[in-house]
Amino acid sequence: MQAGKHVYCEAPLANTIDDAKAIALAARTARKQVFQAGLQMRSDPQRRFLLDFIRAGAAGKAVKAHAQWHKKQSWRMTSPNPEREHELNWRLSKEISLGLLGEIAIHQIDALSWFLNAHPEAVTGFGSLMHWKDGRAVPDTVQAVFEYPSGAQLTSECTLANSFDADYEILYGTDAAIMMRGNKAWMFKEVDSPLLGWEVYARKDQFYRETGIALIANATKLTNLGEKATDEAAYTTSPLYYALEAFMINVNTISSAVEDFTANFAGSDQPAFEKYLSAIKLQPAATYREGFAATVLAIKACEAVARGAKVAPAWEGFESA
């Protein structure tokens, strides 16, 4: 940022709170550049559609949430050069890596906290090395429970030892549960939930003994919603694609704005410059604030797993960043 470069920083921003705060502060002061945290769910149009849907109260009062990521793989990479192999396997070192919760689940936890519109007050973690006993220091199976001010809890669990049921997120409300898998989502209504009207005409998919009402952004624009409509999705590219697209568009937008302002006002009036930038509409993306908050939570979750105890995130650091 000090070199005048635009930055797309993968999440987590760092593996210590001090480093993450330094990055966030640098991003805050670099007003002529774009800093985007790599929380790609924030740019995903399907999840932004769900955000408005959930915030409107369609699921009722949120009572709990759950996220899981199951994938049987070692996480270990090989190289004929021992030194290079050590570098490639940084994820297996507890001195560098935040483990499964920090490197993988951070995206799911951030998205669900976004939907809940709150930061957790505490996190309790558990972790074990269940399968890949190859000298690594990072657990291959972890669980964490995040406690929110409302009393709602988010459970997150990841494993490298089994692939069953893959990955998904569920938000449970008093009127309905909403499940998200990849670029698709479904609502499972309670029998006593109020009739919203539109769901009578919506596509419905069967999940064992439950019926899921498909939640599809821009559903009226889809032409084929028949019996095999489970293959249909309003958006077919990955959230990462949308995040990188937003970054490139925002870089062009901000660069052009800075150039125009400098040419017209010689760039000397800082208050006017700030006002000018604030009026510019940017593509939806995670800023340094969301990146810092998610990183703090990931670090504290990793700490909770290591200690097998409850840990409280220090949100005063978040406010000062």
ABEGO torsion letter per residue (X at the ends): XAAGBBBBBBOBABABAAAAAAAAAAAAABAABBBBBABAAAABAAAAAAAAAAAAGAAEBBABBBBBBBBBBAGBBBBABAAAAAAAAAAABAAABAEAAAAAAAAAAAAAAAAAGBBBABBBBBBBBAABBAGBABBABBBBBBBBAAGBBBBBBBBAABABGEBBBBBBBAABBBBBBEABBBBBBBAABBBAGAAAABBBBBBEABBBBBBBBGAAABABBBAAAAABBABABBAAAAAAAAAAAAAAAAAAAAAAAAAAAGGABAAAAAAAAAABBBBBBBBAAAAAAAAAAAAAAAAAAAAGBBBBBBAAAAAAX
